[in-house]
Amino acid sequence: MDSARYVTDVPYARRFVRELSPAWLDFTALICGFQPPSREGGFAWCELGCGHGVTPALLAAAHPESRFHGIDLMPQHIDFAEKLCREADIANAQFHALDFAAAAKLDLPRFDMIVAHGVYTWIDAAAQADLIGFVDRHLKPGGLLYLSYDCLPGWAGDMPLQHLLQTLTAQGSGDSVARLDSADRIITALQGLGAEVLRLGAMGHEWEELRRRLPAGYFVHQFLPPAWKPIYVTELRSAVAGIGLAPIGSATIRENVDAFTLERPARELVAAAVDPDLRELLRDYLLMKRFRRDVFGRDVAPLDEAAARAQICGTTFMLAHPQDTSIPFNHPAAQAILALLEKGPAAAIALAAQGHAGDTLVSQIIALASAGRIWPVAAAADPGGIARINAVLRRRAGTADEIGFTLLPAGMAIEREER
Ligand SMILES: C[S@@+](CC[C@H](N)C(=O)[O-])C[C@H]1O[C@@H](n2cnc3c(N)ncnc32)[C@H](O)[C@@H]1O
């Protein structure tokens, strides 16, 4: 792929994305009433546009029985990921410095899960088609696809800001950060002179504050890829339907339950729409959504309520870091779940013997997960692999190769300063 189609002169942030973990994707499928991919003989997982490969490397350390692949156009990202795995002696992750078109032709396993976080709306239509083509060729029946993307209508107010940034940086000189900085001087001056249109969106509204708080690389990768274009959920759904995949739900857990996000009249209006894609579009308008984490499935089996309930009660959770206690959870089952997890990761089924009914446990699990109080995590993760990668992460702290995360025993990583 021609690197002019993407910003390649500034490396992307190094981060672990928890919604990409197999346990999180399984839980998303379960609460939406679908059977997650089988774990027999391990699983195969692939990230498209994996950046520095932090998520696949850390997941591979925790799951040595499974296979991980990361694909990214930028050789410096792939070098970084390969070096990290070599240092931590991780043998079950492979990385490929290729674009999606070339990667689709690789001789790879068929995957149980394919994920692409923060990629789809930053690449042009041809690369989007290549990405979808890769999924078509490599996703197993019963497998899940995670695609996150910037969406409309939430970004509508920031489109004039983005257009001007692109125009100014295209005419600037120096690397992407230098061009961003000089464009920013004009944007800030225009805002100061009363160009209110540059403050219409959530990003423009807090522009100076966000520029101070976030690294320049974030703005470069957010705004400068020439193809960046937020899309409506209906557009993505129709592209994915073209390869026979169906929507499962959202990896932003609370978005699967209208009662947590919409008032009653809004819920009634949404429910009255017959077409499920239209219902989703209406939700996005009501919530002014700007980012979606959509999960799709290929011929994924639906679950009846009893089977879904049993699997949700058997799912392992940990307490989220940090604990946001702003929403009180007074229900005795919720308090019992939180008390159980205080002692370490566990499945709520352990509480059935205390007289908590399965239905109640499930509704409290979903409420707690929606509020960000608990995270679904691996039932078993490899302590040896986790210790090895943590030793590397500690050794790199304060160096140019720093990755600011720690991998916890449950196979979930948190930002180091959060501890
Ligand atoms: C915004 S970054 C996201 C990185 C990572 N998924 C994350 O969330 O940290 C997008 C990544 O996609 C890669 N990319 C863009 N176009 C690509 C293409 N056509 N083929 C392969 N990788 C591509 C870029 O190199 C970049 O690392």
The ligand as a Gaussian input file, in Angstrom:
#p B3LYP/6-31G(d) Opt

LIG

0 1
 C       -5.076000       4.504000      14.652000
 S       -3.942000       3.189000      14.571000
 C       -4.649000       1.995000      15.689000
 C       -3.646000       1.028000      16.242000
 C       -4.193000       0.007000      17.215000
 N       -5.282000      -0.741000      16.644000
 C       -4.609000       0.668000      18.498000
 O       -5.794000       0.877000      18.716000
 O       -3.740000       1.018000      19.313000
 C       -4.269000       2.504000      12.974000
 C       -3.219000       1.503000      12.520000
 O       -3.645000       0.934000      11.280000
 C       -2.512000       0.782000      10.428000
 N       -2.994000       0.780000       9.032000
 C       -3.568000       1.802000       8.345000
 N       -3.907000       1.434000       7.100000
 C       -3.532000       0.124000       6.989000
 C       -3.616000      -0.830000       5.925000
 N       -4.166000      -0.539000       4.765000
 N       -3.105000      -2.068000       6.144000
 C       -2.546000      -2.391000       7.345000
 N       -2.453000      -1.521000       8.391000
 C       -2.944000      -0.285000       8.217000
 C       -1.625000       1.956000      10.771000
 O       -0.287000       1.731000      10.443000
 C       -1.866000       2.134000      12.278000
 O       -0.889000       1.456000      13.047000

